[in-house]
Amino acid sequence: MDFYATLHRLLRSADMDEKEEGIAQLLRYCSTEAAEAPPGFVPESFAEPSYAGICRIVDPRELPKRRNFASREGLALMLHAIAHIEYSAIDLALDAVYRFPEMPPEYRRDWLEVAQDEVRHFRMLHGILEALGSRYGEFPVHRGLFDASIHTAGDVLERMAVIPRHYEATGLDVNPQIMKKLRPHGKIPEVERLLAALEIIYAEEIDHVRKGDRWFRWCCARRGLEPTATFQRVLDAYDLKKKRRPNLNVDARKAAGFSCSELRQLGAERCE
């Protein structure tokens, strides 16, 4: 098996069956073989995300507003937006393996396992979309997470800080707020299914952020950097501090590896 050629193929594919099968193959390979990059390997810089062929990409300001979750269209819009995040997360996890071949074998296994989880999350959400008579690609999307992967392509420490420790951790803040808004409509079958899916996604995303935290701290230790100050420096460099969420999920972030000193800097009023 050509490990890195397979990663490249999966990163370019929008076929979810191909992605799922390929990720399983890569994980089996990692359990028995050392996935060394070939001599002279240089990861390709991709100009567009793999979903470009099935989704219309627009500026975030052009996305339709999601207001009425009780209507089929409103629910489909919300589902589509969440499914897009999960689809993007598949490629982000694969790219974390493809982009940084110098990292240890445990790192590769961690992010392939994340990619496998994200495929399952996407399939759960897409099944509910189909029950609503919709599909992934029906509504426009933005490429914010893909752009973040491009911006952090040169440094695995920054990738771990920006993607799992910022964007995915922000998802831990947002997920309970979405479920809170949905619960009054829980008698709608698709809403009931979505709430169940979000509970699963929430629990597993804590582990994904924890893996990002692990490898961020590993990179800091290798470079002799203090993690809290380094994380703040990266947030400053990417102008991400102004994008903090008001509902900081202290418990989930602590479970994922954040320290109380970090959480206070991020705006937590209490952390014990």
Order of alpha helices (4+ residues) and beta strands (2+ residues): alpha-alpha-alpha-alpha-alpha-alpha-alpha-alpha-alpha-alpha-alpha
